Amino acid sequence: MFAKITRYIFLFVLTGASGTALAQRDTSLTQEVEVVKSYRPTISDANKISSMPRIEDAEHEKPSFNYNIFSQPIYNTFSVNQLKAATFSSEPAEDTGFGLVRAGVGNYNRPYGEVFFNSQNIRNTLFGLHGKHLSSHGKLKLEGGDKVDAPFSENEAEMFLKHFYRSSVLSINLGFDHKGFDFYGYPLESIPDFLKEEDQEINYQGKRQTFTKGSFNIGLENATAGRNDITFDFDFLYHYFGAKTGQREHFGEFMVDLKKPYDKGTGFLEAGITFVRAEEVFNRNQMALGKSQQTWITAKPSYLLGGDMANIRLGVNAWFVMDSSTDMMAKLAPNIRANFAPVEEIINIFAGIDGNYINNHYSKIAYENPFVDPEHHVKNTFEQFHVYGGFDGKLAAKTNFKISVDYSKLKEQPLYYQFGYEYDDEGTATPVVDNDFDVIYDNLSRLKFNVEIFHAYFEKVNLLLSGNYYVYKMDTMEEPWHLPDWDAKLSLGYEVSEQLSLTTDLFFTGQRKALIMSVPGEDPRKPEALTNAELLQLEDLQFNSYNLPTVFDLNLNANYKITNRFSVFAQLNNFGFQKYQQWLGYPVQSFNVLGGLSYAF
């Protein structure tokens, strides 16, 4: 009897609960292009610092890497988007060449080199390697007048293997990433002389930081399954992360996706377990340096009803978290979405409500803001609900669009600020501001309006325009520190001739507010550690808000093909000559140039 009940319960969770729709359209803009001649694969970088112009060879094709591009402004001389592993959406092509080598130099003493290699197709298997080096050794002028060294370096190595079965694809990736940079910034005023001394231990001014990450990923995806097929996909990821300041992180995650037709619909289950352990971080429970450990159990059952014209997903998202710093927690959020396409591929109307529990583990925060206090131990963020709606479709045969609005309610949203106090420098009280960032939390509501338009004219012209406008409401803070009130992007690619191609990206970021909390006397956080609540209760605590002006960032890439194998490239970044700051006190490089030579083999 017990076995029968257990079986019924499992069947209900797997197929009766509501969920992710097969026919569901993604809320991101679909970029659909009508191609009238044979496809020629291209290779592009994943970030604005190192993205080279595309090189299209007429006879000797390059490797069939399909690297995703996540171009964003260079917010500082270190923080760039990571290169994604190669992905393939179809069976391996035939002879696509072995690889590509690129090398170049630029101002700010910037050397660059990158190599791609992939094997010829052997028994439905693809094997590839990728390596990259990019560094800069220039100086930057701070707002207070100091000219400081602001070096950074990136070194990446990646190996991937993909094997195509009859209906599934097995993927294996090994990766290594090493990034180095200095805490070069200082807000507003000139750097006090004693902070320029090499052996000072007051803050991180001028100190070196490095991030080293090694990762292993294996996954199985059923890429050709139909709606009525039973499928089982899985993904396992492990990475080790280490910082020069002594922090270490072990991160492991195993997730499965199950799909099974049931009755008049389809049941889905996304479930898995995540383990993360960090060392030499500030443990909030012990209020001292120590270890932090979390185990996450995730379950997202769902059920889909309907067809291509109209469908609805009904589901729930659940998380169970065991944290060494606090008691066990359980979080629930709805997962409902409806789609209606009155005219197929022309207009689709969508609406839904869901939520998310965000794991703010150590390396996630470190990459988000590399200048944060290296001993940080950030709380997780709970998006209680996220209500959204809109419509997407086609304005013309080659023009797609999306208009949407969404509203989110978040608890324990981390916000970055700096702290100021007075330091006794040989009997003289000198004002000091930390040049690393601390974290404070607030509950906030965010209303977002989004518009996207994509236009493709054969292979000659591609145009992408996107814009977001945000309205925030805070519980306690005056502003959502360092978050913009709007942002926009305009990307244009134009193939002038078979030899010359041009691409340009314009990034706009609206005004942001930065925060320095300060006290008139000595640092109250030392030698005793203060919680956020205790810090905010200090009677003489002062809140000082500073404007970060609107950012306009113009970038231009040009590529000229000399022969079918050799090409030259040039890249102009921050063509608007702006010395804007993503983080208060940390200006980016102004106008910078990178040029060089590419060779396909």
C-alpha positions in Angstrom: 0.0 0.0 0.0 2.8 2.4 0.9 4.7 1.7 -2.3 1.5 2.4 -4.3 1.0 5.7 -2.6 4.7 6.7 -3.1 4.4 5.8 -6.8 1.3 8.0 -7.2 3.0 10.9 -5.4 6.1 10.7 -7.6 3.8 10.6 -10.7 2.0 13.7 -9.6 5.2 15.7 -8.9 6.7 14.7 -12.2 3.7 15.2 -14.5 0.8 16.7 -12.6 2.5 19.9 -11.4 2.7 22.8 -13.7 5.7 24.1 -15.6 7.9 25.1 -18.5 6.3 25.1 -21.8 7.6 23.5 -24.9 5.7 25.9 -27.0 6.7 28.8 -24.8 8.5 31.6 -26.5 11.5 33.1 -24.7 11.0 36.7 -23.5 14.2 37.7 -25.1 14.0 39.0 -28.7 14.2 36.3 -31.3 16.6 37.4 -34.0 15.3 35.7 -37.2 17.2 36.2 -40.5 16.2 35.0 -43.9 19.4 33.7 -45.5 19.6 33.4 -49.3 23.1 32.1 -49.7 25.2 29.5 -48.0 26.1 30.1 -44.3 29.7 31.1 -43.6 30.5 30.6 -39.9 32.2 33.4 -38.0 34.0 33.8 -34.7 33.4 36.7 -32.4 34.5 37.6 -28.9 32.3 37.6 -25.9 33.1 41.1 -24.6 33.7 44.6 -25.7 37.4 44.7 -24.6 38.6 41.9 -26.8 35.9 41.5 -29.5 37.5 41.5 -32.9 35.6 42.2 -36.1 34.3 39.1 -37.8 36.5 37.6 -40.5 34.6 35.8 -43.2 36.7 33.7 -45.6 35.3 32.8 -49.0 37.1 29.5 -49.6 38.9 28.3 -46.5 36.2 28.4 -43.8 37.1 29.0 -40.2 36.2 26.7 -37.3 32.5 26.4 -36.5 32.6 28.0 -33.1 29.4 29.8 -32.2 30.5 32.0 -29.3 27.7 34.1 -27.8 28.3 37.8 -27.7 27.5 39.7 -24.5 28.8 43.2 -25.3 28.6 45.7 -22.6 30.4 48.9 -21.7 33.9 48.6 -20.2 32.9 49.6 -16.7 36.4 49.3 -15.4 39.8 48.1 -16.7 39.2 44.6 -15.3 35.6 43.7 -15.3 34.7 42.0 -18.6 32.2 39.4 -19.6 33.5 35.8 -19.7 33.8 33.9 -22.9 31.1 31.3 -23.2 31.9 27.7 -24.1 31.3 26.8 -27.8 27.7 25.7 -28.5 26.3 23.9 -31.5 22.7 23.9 -32.6 23.0 21.3 -35.4 25.0 18.3 -36.6 28.7 19.0 -37.2 29.4 20.7 -40.5 31.9 19.1 -42.9 35.3 20.7 -43.5 35.3 24.0 -41.6 39.1 24.5 -41.2 41.2 23.9 -38.1 41.5 27.2 -36.4 42.2 30.9 -36.1 45.1 32.9 -34.6 44.9 36.5 -33.7 47.4 38.9 -32.3 47.5 42.6 -31.7 48.7 45.6 -29.6 47.1 48.8 -28.4 47.6 51.9 -26.3 47.7 51.7 -22.5 50.5 49.2 -23.2 48.0 46.5 -24.2 49.2 43.2 -25.8 46.6 40.7 -27.1 46.7 37.2 -28.4 44.1 34.5 -29.0 43.9 31.1 -30.7 41.0 28.8 -31.6 41.4 25.2 -32.7 38.9 22.5 -33.5 39.4 19.1 -35.0 37.8 17.9 -38.2 34.6 16.0 -37.7 35.4 12.4 -36.7 32.5 10.0 -36.0 30.1 12.7 -34.9 32.6 14.2 -32.4 33.9 17.7 -32.2 37.0 18.6 -30.2 38.3 22.1 -29.7 40.7 24.3 -27.8 40.7 28.0 -27.0 43.3 30.2 -25.4 43.5 34.0 -24.8 45.7 36.6 -23.3 44.9 40.3 -22.9 46.5 42.7 -20.5 47.1 46.4 -20.0 49.8 48.3 -18.0 48.7 51.9 -18.4 48.0 54.6 -15.9 44.7 56.4 -15.1 44.0 59.8 -13.6 41.6 59.8 -10.6 39.1 62.4 -9.8 41.2 63.8 -7.0 44.2 64.4 -9.4 46.4 61.4 -8.6 47.8 59.4 -11.6 47.9 55.8 -10.6 48.9 52.4 -12.1 45.8 50.6 -13.2 47.0 47.3 -14.7 44.8 44.3 -15.5 45.4 40.9 -17.2 43.2 38.1 -18.5 44.4 34.6 -19.3 41.9 31.9 -20.4 42.3 28.3 -21.6 39.4 26.1 -22.6 38.9 22.6 -24.0 35.6 21.3 -25.2 34.3 18.0 -26.5 30.9 17.3 -28.1 29.6 14.0 -29.2 26.4 13.7 -31.2 24.2 10.6 -30.7 21.1 9.9 -32.6 18.9 12.1 -30.5 21.2 13.6 -27.9 24.4 15.6 -27.5 27.0 14.9 -24.8 29.1 18.0 -23.9 32.3 18.1 -21.8 34.1 21.3 -21.0 37.3 22.0 -19.1 38.2 25.6 -18.4 40.8 27.7 -16.7 40.6 31.5 -16.1 43.1 33.8 -14.4 42.4 37.5 -14.0 44.6 40.1 -12.2 44.1 43.7 -11.3 44.9 46.4 -8.7 42.7 48.3 -6.3 43.7 51.5 -8.0 40.8 53.7 -7.3 40.0 56.3 -4.6 36.9 58.5 -4.5 36.6 62.2 -4.8 39.7 63.5 -3.0 43.5 63.1 -3.5 44.9 59.9 -2.0 46.4 60.6 1.5 50.2 60.2 1.4 50.4 57.4 4.0 48.0 55.3 1.8 50.6 55.4 -1.0 53.1 53.5 1.1 53.6 49.9 0.0 53.5 48.3 3.4 50.4 50.2 4.7 47.6 47.9 6.0 44.8 50.5 6.4 43.0 49.6 3.2 43.6 48.0 -0.2 44.9 51.1 -1.9 47.4 50.0 -4.6 47.2 46.3 -3.6 47.2 43.5 -6.2 44.3 41.0 -6.5 43.9 38.0 -8.7 41.1 35.6 -9.4 41.8 32.0 -10.5 39.1 29.7 -11.6 39.2 26.1 -12.8 36.0 24.4 -14.0 34.6 21.1 -15.3 31.2 20.7 -16.9 29.5 17.7 -18.4 25.9 17.7 -19.8 23.5 15.6 -21.8 20.8 17.3 -23.9 18.1 15.7 -26.0 18.2 18.3 -28.9 15.8 16.6 -31.3 13.0 15.4 -29.1 9.4 16.1 -30.0 6.6 17.3 -27.8 5.4 13.7 -27.2 8.8 12.2 -26.4 10.0 11.3 -22.9 13.3 13.1 -22.3 16.0 13.2 -19.6 18.7 15.8 -19.6 21.3 16.5 -17.0 24.1 19.0 -16.3 26.9 18.8 -13.8 29.2 21.7 -13.0 32.1 22.0 -10.6 34.5 25.0 -10.2 37.3 25.9 -7.9 37.8 29.6 -7.3 40.8 31.2 -5.5 41.7 34.8 -4.7 45.2 36.3 -3.9 43.8 37.6 -0.7 43.3 34.0 0.6 39.6 33.2 -0.2 38.7 29.9 -1.7 35.5 28.5 -3.1 34.3 25.0 -4.1 31.1 25.1 -6.1 29.3 22.0 -7.4 25.9 21.7 -9.0 23.9 18.7 -10.5 20.6 19.5 -12.3 18.2 17.3 -14.2 15.4 18.1 -16.6 12.6 15.5 -17.0 9.8 15.7 -19.5 6.9 13.3 -19.9 3.6 13.6 -21.8 0.7 13.0 -19.5 -3.0 13.0 -20.3 -3.8 16.1 -22.4 -0.6 18.0 -21.5 3.1 17.6 -20.7 4.7 17.4 -17.3 8.1 18.8 -16.5 10.5 18.6 -13.6 13.7 20.6 -13.2 15.4 19.5 -10.0 18.9 19.3 -8.5 21.3 19.9 -5.7 24.0 22.6 -5.3 26.9 22.7 -2.8 29.1 25.7 -2.2 31.8 26.2 0.4 33.9 29.3 0.9 36.9 29.8 3.2 38.5 32.9 4.7 35.3 34.9 4.5 33.5 36.9 7.2 31.1 34.5 8.8 28.0 36.4 9.8 27.1 33.8 12.5 30.5 33.9 14.2 31.2 37.5 13.4 34.8 36.5 12.5 36.8 35.1 9.6 35.9 31.5 8.9 34.1 29.2 6.6 30.7 29.3 5.0 28.9 26.3 3.6 25.5 26.0 1.8 23.6 23.1 0.3 20.7 23.9 -2.0 17.9 21.5 -3.1 15.9 22.8 -6.0 12.6 21.5 -7.4 10.6 23.2 -10.1 7.6 20.9 -11.2 5.4 22.2 -14.0 2.6 21.2 -16.3 1.9 22.5 -19.9 -1.5 22.6 -21.5 -2.3 23.9 -25.0 -0.8 24.1 -28.4 1.2 26.4 -30.6 -1.5 29.1 -30.8 -2.3 29.2 -27.1 -0.8 27.5 -24.1 -0.5 27.9 -20.4 2.1 26.7 -17.9 1.2 26.1 -14.3 3.9 25.4 -11.8 5.8 26.2 -8.6 9.5 26.8 -7.8 10.8 25.5 -4.5 14.2 25.8 -2.8 15.5 24.3 0.4 18.7 25.8 1.7 20.9 24.5 4.6 23.3 27.3 5.5 26.1 27.1 8.1 25.5 30.8 9.0 21.8 30.5 9.7 18.9 28.1 10.1 17.5 25.9 7.3 15.3 27.9 4.9 12.5 27.0 2.5 11.4 29.3 -0.2 8.4 29.0 -2.6 7.4 31.1 -5.7 4.8 30.6 -8.4 5.7 29.7 -12.0 2.8 30.6 -14.3 3.0 31.8 -17.9 0.4 32.1 -20.7 1.1 32.6 -24.4 -1.3 33.5 -27.1 -0.3 33.8 -30.8 -3.4 35.1 -32.8 -1.2 35.3 -35.9 1.6 32.7 -35.9 5.1 34.2 -36.2 3.6 37.7 -36.5 2.4 38.5 -33.0 2.6 36.7 -29.7 1.1 38.0 -26.4 2.6 36.7 -23.2 2.1 37.2 -19.5 3.2 35.4 -16.3 4.3 35.5 -12.7 7.2 33.7 -11.2 10.0 34.2 -8.7 13.6 33.3 -7.9 16.0 32.6 -5.1 19.4 33.9 -6.0 22.5 32.3 -4.7 25.0 35.1 -4.0 27.9 32.8 -3.6 31.5 34.2 -3.3 32.7 34.1 -6.9 29.4 35.5 -8.2 29.8 38.6 -6.1 33.6 38.8 -6.8 33.0 38.9 -10.6 30.1 41.3 -10.3 32.1 43.9 -8.3 35.8 42.9 -8.3 36.5 45.8 -5.9 34.3 44.6 -3.1 35.8 43.7 0.3 37.6 40.4 -0.4 36.3 39.0 2.9 32.6 39.5 1.8 29.9 37.0 2.7 26.8 38.2 1.0 23.3 37.1 1.9 21.1 35.4 -0.8 18.4 37.4 -2.5 14.8 36.3 -2.7 12.7 37.6 -5.6 9.3 36.9 -4.0 7.4 37.5 -7.2 8.1 38.7 -10.7 5.0 39.8 -12.7 5.5 40.4 -16.4 3.7 40.8 -19.7 4.1 42.1 -23.2 4.1 41.1 -26.8 6.6 40.2 -29.5 6.6 39.4 -33.2 7.5 40.9 -36.6 7.1 44.4 -37.9 8.3 43.2 -41.3 9.8 40.1 -42.9 13.2 40.9 -41.5 12.3 43.0 -38.5 11.5 41.6 -35.1 10.4 43.4 -32.0 9.5 43.0 -28.3 7.8 45.3 -25.9 7.4 44.2 -22.3 6.9 45.5 -18.7 7.7 43.6 -15.5 7.5 44.3 -11.8 9.7 42.5 -9.2 9.7 42.5 -5.4 13.1 41.5 -3.9 14.2 40.9 -0.3 17.8 41.3 0.9 19.0 43.0 -2.3 22.8 43.7 -1.9 23.9 47.3 -2.6 27.5 48.5 -2.6 28.8 51.5 -0.7 32.2 52.8 0.7 33.0 53.8 4.3 34.8 56.9 5.5 36.4 57.8 8.9 39.4 59.6 10.4 42.8 58.0 10.7 45.5 59.1 13.3 48.5 59.7 11.1 51.3 60.6 13.5 49.0 62.6 15.7 47.1 64.2 12.9 43.5 63.1 12.2 43.3 62.6 8.4 40.0 61.7 6.6 40.2 58.4 4.9 37.7 56.6 2.6 38.0 52.8 1.9 38.7 52.1 -1.7 37.0 48.7 -1.5 33.2 48.3 -1.2 31.1 47.0 1.6 27.6 45.6 1.2 24.4 46.8 2.7 20.9 45.2 2.2 17.5 46.6 1.4 14.1 45.4 0.2 13.2 47.0 -3.1 10.5 47.0 -5.7 11.5 47.4 -9.4 9.3 48.4 -12.3 11.0 47.9 -15.7 9.9 48.9 -19.2 11.7 47.2 -22.1 11.8 47.7 -25.9 13.8 45.7 -28.4 14.0 45.9 -32.2 16.2 43.7 -34.4 16.5 44.1 -38.2 18.5 42.0 -40.6 19.1 42.8 -44.3 20.5 39.6 -45.7 24.2 39.4 -44.6 24.9 43.1 -45.3 23.3 44.9 -42.4 22.3 43.9 -38.9 20.7 46.4 -36.5 19.8 45.8 -32.8 18.2 48.5 -30.6 17.2 47.8 -27.0 16.3 50.1 -24.1 15.2 49.7 -20.5 13.7 52.2 -18.1 13.6 51.4 -14.3 11.6 52.8 -11.4 12.8 51.7 -7.9 11.1 51.9 -4.5 13.3 51.2 -1.5 12.2 50.2 2.0 15.0 52.1 4.0 17.7 53.4 1.6 17.2 56.7 -0.3 18.5 55.3 -3.6 19.3 51.9 -5.2 23.1 52.6 -5.0 25.0 52.1 -8.3 21.9 51.0 -10.2 20.9 53.1 -13.2 17.5 54.6 -13.9 17.8 53.6 -17.6 20.1 52.0 -20.1 20.1 51.4 -23.8 22.2 49.8 -26.6 22.5 50.3 -30.3 24.5 47.8 -32.4 25.0 48.1 -36.1 26.9 45.7 -38.4 27.6 46.6 -42.1 29.5 44.5 -44.7 30.8 47.2 -47.0 32.3 44.7 -49.4 33.6 41.1 -49.4 36.9 42.5 -48.0 35.7 45.2 -45.5 33.2 44.9 -42.7 32.3 47.4 -39.9 30.5 47.0 -36.6 29.6 49.7 -34.1 28.2 49.5 -30.6 26.7 52.5 -28.7 26.0 52.0 -24.9 24.1 54.4 -22.8 23.7 54.1 -19.0 21.6 56.6 -17.1 22.5 58.5 -14.0 23.3 56.5 -10.9 23.8 57.4 -7.2 26.8 56.2 -5.1 27.0 56.2 -1.3 29.8 56.9 1.2 28.8 56.3 4.8 31.2 58.0 7.2 31.7 58.9 10.9 33.6 62.0 12.2 36.0 60.0 14.4 38.0 56.8 14.3 36.8 53.7 12.4 34.1 52.2 14.7 34.3 48.8 12.9 37.8 48.1 14.3 38.7 46.2 16.4 35.1 45.1 16.9 33.0 43.8 14.0 29.7 45.5 13.6 26.6 44.1 11.9 24.7 46.1 9.3 22.0 46.9 11.9 24.6 48.0 14.5 26.4 50.2 12.0 23.1 51.9 10.9 22.3 52.7 14.6 25.5 54.8 15.1 24.3 58.3 16.2 27.0 60.2 14.2 26.7 58.1 11.0 26.5 60.3 7.9 25.1 59.4 4.5 26.7 61.2 1.6 25.3 60.7 -1.9 27.2 61.3 -5.1 26.1 61.5 -8.7 27.6 59.2 -11.4 26.8 61.0 -14.6 25.1 59.4 -17.7 27.5 57.2 -19.7 27.9 57.4 -23.4 30.2 54.7 -24.8 30.9 54.5 -28.5 32.9 51.6 -30.0 33.9 50.8 -33.6 35.4 47.6 -35.1 36.8 47.3 -38.6 38.1 44.2 -40.4 39.8 44.0 -43.8 40.4 40.7 -45.5 43.7 40.7 -47.3 43.5 37.1 -48.5 41.3 34.1 -47.7 43.6 33.5 -44.7 45.0 36.8 -43.6 43.0 39.7 -42.2 43.8 42.9 -40.3 41.6 44.4 -37.7 41.2 47.6 -35.7 39.1 48.3 -32.7 38.3 51.7 -31.3 36.8 51.6 -27.8 35.2 54.5 -25.8 35.3 56.7 -28.9 33.4 59.3 -26.9 36.5 60.0 -24.8 34.5 59.6 -21.5 36.3 58.8 -18.3 33.2 57.5 -16.6 33.0 55.4 -13.4 31.1 52.2 -12.9 32.1 52.1 -9.3 32.7 55.4 -7.4 36.5 56.2 -7.5 37.3 53.8 -10.3 37.4 55.5 -13.7 37.7 53.5 -16.9 40.3 53.9 -19.7 39.4 56.7 -22.0 39.7 56.3 -25.8 41.7 53.2 -26.5 42.8 51.4 -29.7 43.6 47.8 -30.4 44.8 46.5 -33.8 46.5 43.5 -35.2 46.5 40.6 -37.6 44.4 37.4 -38.0 45.3 34.1 -39.7 42.8 31.3 -40.4 44.2 27.8 -41.0 
